[in-house]
Amino acid sequence: EKNKPLNTTAVVVSVATGMVGSPEMGLVTNTSGEGQHATVRCRTFLNAEIYPCRQVKLESRYVNAYFKVDKASYVGQWAGSDWYTDWEGSPI
């Protein structure tokens, strides 16, 4: 279904599974231009299991909730040692 997460087991994102720093909560304007909805931004060490429409269970000091991944980008250089997944999500 449109705007629904995939029917898969949620990926757990926590410090123990590779979360880097703290998640950032915020509000974004709906695509219709009317109203706002909550969003989260988070960085993890490279994780190919985090991709759009995937369910994520975020476990941090202040946020413990399920999210649907809306955007994901993968950051790194072949000669470097820092490889990350940056993602944004909406609460489920």
Protein Blocks (a to p, Z undefined) as FASTA:
>chain_A
ZZiacddddddddfknopghjadddddddfkopacdddddddddddfkbcghiacddddf
klccddddfbdcddddfkbmbdcdddddddZZ
